[in-house]
């Protein structure tokens, strides 16, 4: 695999790493498979995967509303092994965001540490706001 997603030889754990390799999160291959399946089932992310593979339209006005926020960041998007990536971070499908937020906040870290942890491995629109709300409600 490429672009930040790597499974070890035993295939039991996968690492999502940023080039700096700091604060990365570890995902099981089963979990990555679930993210892959959820990405295929998510209308917005599955469409973004196709646009990323086959090319985005030049003009934002030529695409459906649900993709416009991704059009703005298209130069940061890539696809690896069925996963949509934002600068080598997994784009988390909506169906898994609450679960990932809980993992990010494990140990009841503060906002800064949670954001650092998340920004090295995962991404979704509004992630920083969601992290702030989770930490504030803890």
VEXDREN-2710 file (C-alpha; in Angstrom, 1 decimal):
% VEXDREN-2710
k/r/px/py/pz
1/UNK/0.0/0.0/0.0
2/UNK/1.1/3.6/-0.3
3/UNK/0.6/7.1/0.9
4/UNK/0.6/6.5/4.6
5/UNK/-1.4/3.3/5.0
6/UNK/0.8/0.3/5.8
7/UNK/0.0/-3.2/7.1
8/UNK/2.6/-5.2/8.9
9/UNK/3.5/-8.7/7.7
10/UNK/1.2/-10.4/10.2
11/UNK/-1.7/-8.3/8.9
12/UNK/-3.0/-7.8/12.4
13/UNK/-2.2/-4.1/12.8
14/UNK/-2.1/-1.3/10.3
15/UNK/-0.4/2.0/10.8
16/UNK/-1.5/5.3/9.4
17/UNK/1.5/7.6/9.6
18/UNK/2.4/11.1/8.7
19/UNK/5.8/11.7/7.2
20/UNK/6.9/13.1/10.6
21/UNK/5.7/9.9/12.3
22/UNK/4.6/11.7/15.5
23/UNK/1.5/10.9/17.4
24/UNK/0.2/8.4/14.8
25/UNK/-2.8/6.2/15.5
26/UNK/-2.8/2.4/15.0
27/UNK/-5.7/0.7/13.3
28/UNK/-6.3/-3.0/12.9
29/UNK/-6.7/-4.2/9.4
30/UNK/-10.2/-5.2/10.3
31/UNK/-11.0/-1.6/11.2
32/UNK/-9.4/-0.3/8.0
33/UNK/-11.6/-2.8/6.1
34/UNK/-14.6/-1.4/7.9
35/UNK/-13.6/2.2/6.9
36/UNK/-13.1/1.0/3.3
37/UNK/-16.6/-0.5/3.3
38/UNK/-18.2/2.5/4.9
39/UNK/-16.4/4.8/2.4
40/UNK/-18.0/2.7/-0.4
41/UNK/-21.4/3.1/1.3
42/UNK/-21.1/6.8/2.0
43/UNK/-22.5/8.7/-1.0
44/UNK/-20.3/11.7/-0.7
45/UNK/-17.0/9.8/0.0
46/UNK/-17.6/7.2/-2.7
47/UNK/-18.2/9.9/-5.2
48/UNK/-15.1/11.7/-4.0
49/UNK/-13.1/8.5/-4.5
50/UNK/-14.3/8.4/-8.1
51/UNK/-13.5/12.0/-8.7
52/UNK/-10.1/11.6/-7.2
53/UNK/-9.3/8.6/-9.3
54/UNK/-10.7/9.9/-12.6
55/UNK/-10.2/13.6/-12.1
56/UNK/-12.1/16.5/-10.6
57/UNK/-13.9/19.0/-12.8
58/UNK/-12.0/22.3/-13.2
59/UNK/-15.0/24.4/-12.1
60/UNK/-16.6/23.9/-8.7
61/UNK/-20.0/25.0/-10.2
62/UNK/-19.9/21.8/-12.4
63/UNK/-20.3/19.4/-9.5
64/UNK/-23.1/18.5/-7.1
65/UNK/-23.4/20.5/-3.8
66/UNK/-22.4/17.5/-1.7
67/UNK/-18.9/17.5/-3.3
68/UNK/-18.2/21.2/-3.3
69/UNK/-16.4/21.2/0.1
70/UNK/-14.1/18.4/-1.2
71/UNK/-13.5/20.2/-4.5
72/UNK/-11.9/23.0/-2.5
73/UNK/-9.3/20.5/-1.1
74/UNK/-9.0/18.2/-4.1
75/UNK/-5.2/18.7/-4.4
76/UNK/-4.9/17.2/-0.9
77/UNK/-6.9/14.1/-1.8
78/UNK/-5.7/10.7/-2.9
79/UNK/-6.9/7.1/-2.8
80/UNK/-5.0/4.1/-1.4
81/UNK/-6.4/0.7/-1.2
82/UNK/-10.0/1.9/-1.4
83/UNK/-9.5/4.6/1.3
84/UNK/-9.8/8.3/0.6
85/UNK/-6.9/10.1/2.1
86/UNK/-6.3/13.8/2.9
87/UNK/-2.6/14.5/3.0
88/UNK/-1.9/10.8/3.9
89/UNK/-4.7/10.9/6.6
90/UNK/-7.7/8.6/6.3
91/UNK/-10.9/10.5/5.5
92/UNK/-13.3/9.0/8.1
93/UNK/-16.8/8.2/6.8
94/UNK/-19.7/9.9/8.7
95/UNK/-20.8/6.5/10.1
96/UNK/-17.4/6.1/12.0
97/UNK/-16.7/9.6/13.1
98/UNK/-18.2/9.3/16.6
99/UNK/-16.2/6.1/17.2
100/UNK/-13.0/7.7/16.0
101/UNK/-13.7/10.8/18.2
102/UNK/-13.8/8.4/21.2
103/UNK/-10.5/6.9/20.3
104/UNK/-8.9/10.4/19.8
105/UNK/-10.2/11.4/23.2
106/UNK/-9.1/8.1/25.0
107/UNK/-7.2/9.1/28.1
108/UNK/-9.2/12.3/28.3
109/UNK/-6.6/14.4/26.6
110/UNK/-7.1/18.1/26.2
111/UNK/-8.1/19.9/23.0
112/UNK/-4.6/20.5/21.8
113/UNK/-3.4/16.9/22.3
114/UNK/-6.5/15.5/20.8
115/UNK/-6.1/17.7/17.7
116/UNK/-2.5/16.7/17.4
117/UNK/-3.4/13.0/17.6
118/UNK/-6.2/13.4/15.1
119/UNK/-4.3/15.6/12.6
120/UNK/-1.6/13.0/12.2
121/UNK/-3.9/10.2/11.1
122/UNK/-7.5/11.1/10.3
123/UNK/-9.6/13.9/8.7
124/UNK/-13.2/14.9/8.1
125/UNK/-14.9/18.2/7.5
126/UNK/-15.5/19.8/10.9
127/UNK/-13.1/17.5/12.8
128/UNK/-11.6/20.3/14.9
129/UNK/-15.0/21.6/15.9
130/UNK/-16.1/18.0/16.8
131/UNK/-13.0/17.5/18.9
132/UNK/-13.6/20.8/20.7
133/UNK/-17.2/19.8/21.5
134/UNK/-16.2/16.4/22.7
135/UNK/-13.5/17.7/25.0
136/UNK/-15.7/20.5/26.3
137/UNK/-18.5/18.1/27.2
138/UNK/-16.1/15.7/29.0
END
